[in-house]
Amino acid sequence: MSRPFDAAGGTSGDSPDTPCLHCGTSVPESTLDRWNWCKACRTDLERRVRRGQRVIAGLVTLPFLVWILVRGTGSVLPLYAWALPLLAAWYLGSRIGRVVVLNYLRSQRGD
């Protein structure tokens, strides 16, 4: 399977139609990503990944927030100073969630 940037890949105007590995629709080969998914499937995947990513970030951050609000922070830091660690927990949970959800959804179509 040649890509447009391959030296031996032929001319740029004759891109054969190749089926998307997710939906099976025939699209020009140059529009497929590295997993051979079409643009429509990638768009849907990204939407689903963002939703799952936010859920996992919330699941990581929520217990930390509850702990801060219920248990209190003592005299270590004022309550408003815990915003930065909460943001860091959200960011890390979001990054972890993106990888987990993306890999899970990609593996669902494992023909």
C-alpha positions as CSV (number, residue, x, y, z in Angstrom):
1,M,0.0,0.0,0.0
2,S,1.7,3.2,-1.1
3,R,1.4,6.6,0.4
4,P,1.6,9.9,-1.4
5,F,5.0,10.6,0.1
6,D,6.5,7.3,-1.0
7,A,9.2,7.7,-3.7
8,A,8.0,4.6,-5.6
9,G,4.3,5.3,-5.1
10,G,3.4,6.5,-8.6
11,T,1.8,9.8,-9.5
12,S,-0.3,11.8,-7.1
13,G,-3.4,11.9,-9.3
14,D,-4.0,8.1,-9.5
15,S,-5.0,7.2,-5.9
16,P,-6.9,3.9,-6.0
17,D,-9.9,3.4,-3.9
18,T,-9.3,1.3,-0.8
19,P,-11.9,0.1,1.8
20,C,-11.8,1.7,5.2
21,L,-11.0,-1.1,7.7
22,H,-13.7,0.2,10.1
23,C,-16.8,0.9,8.0
24,G,-15.8,-0.8,4.7
25,T,-16.5,2.2,2.5
26,S,-14.2,2.6,-0.5
27,V,-12.3,5.9,-0.3
28,P,-9.1,7.2,-2.0
29,E,-6.1,5.6,-0.4
30,S,-4.5,9.0,0.3
31,T,-7.4,10.0,2.7
32,L,-6.9,7.0,5.0
33,D,-5.0,7.3,8.2
34,R,-2.2,5.0,9.4
35,W,-4.8,2.4,10.6
36,N,-6.6,2.7,7.3
37,W,-9.7,4.4,8.7
38,C,-11.6,7.0,6.6
39,K,-12.2,10.6,7.7
40,A,-15.8,10.0,8.8
41,C,-14.7,7.1,11.0
42,R,-11.9,9.2,12.5
43,T,-14.2,12.0,13.3
44,D,-16.6,9.7,15.1
45,L,-13.7,8.1,16.9
46,E,-12.4,11.4,18.1
47,R,-15.8,12.5,19.4
48,R,-16.2,9.2,21.3
49,V,-12.6,9.5,22.7
50,R,-13.2,13.0,24.0
51,R,-16.3,11.9,25.8
52,G,-14.6,8.9,27.4
53,Q,-11.6,11.0,28.1
54,R,-13.6,13.4,30.2
55,V,-15.3,10.6,32.1
56,I,-12.0,9.1,33.1
57,A,-10.6,12.4,34.0
58,G,-13.6,13.0,36.2
59,L,-13.2,9.6,37.8
60,V,-9.6,10.4,38.7
61,T,-10.3,13.9,39.9
62,L,-13.5,13.5,41.8
63,P,-12.2,11.4,44.7
64,F,-9.4,13.9,45.2
65,L,-11.9,16.8,45.3
66,V,-14.1,14.9,47.7
67,W,-11.2,14.2,50.0
68,I,-10.2,17.9,50.0
69,L,-13.7,19.1,50.7
70,V,-14.6,16.5,53.3
71,R,-11.3,15.8,55.1
72,G,-10.1,19.4,54.8
73,T,-6.6,20.5,54.0
74,G,-5.5,21.2,57.6
75,S,-3.1,24.0,57.9
76,V,-0.9,22.9,55.0
77,L,-2.5,25.1,52.4
78,P,-5.5,27.3,52.1
79,L,-8.4,25.8,50.3
80,Y,-8.0,27.8,47.1
81,A,-4.4,26.6,46.8
82,W,-5.6,23.1,46.0
83,A,-6.9,24.2,42.6
84,L,-3.5,23.6,41.0
85,P,-3.3,19.9,42.2
86,L,-6.9,19.4,41.1
87,L,-6.1,20.8,37.7
88,A,-3.0,18.5,37.5
89,A,-5.2,15.5,38.4
90,W,-7.7,16.5,35.7
91,Y,-4.9,16.9,33.1
92,L,-3.3,13.5,34.0
93,G,-6.6,11.8,34.1
94,S,-7.5,13.2,30.7
95,R,-4.2,12.1,29.2
96,I,-4.6,8.6,30.7
97,G,-8.2,8.5,29.6
98,R,-7.4,9.4,26.0
99,V,-4.9,6.6,25.6
100,V,-7.1,4.0,27.3
101,V,-10.3,4.9,25.4
102,L,-8.5,5.3,22.1
103,N,-6.9,1.9,22.3
104,Y,-10.1,0.3,23.5
105,L,-12.2,1.7,20.7
106,R,-9.5,0.9,18.1
107,S,-9.4,-2.7,19.3
108,Q,-13.2,-3.1,19.1
109,R,-12.8,-3.7,15.3
110,G,-10.2,-6.4,15.5
111,D,-10.9,-8.5,12.4
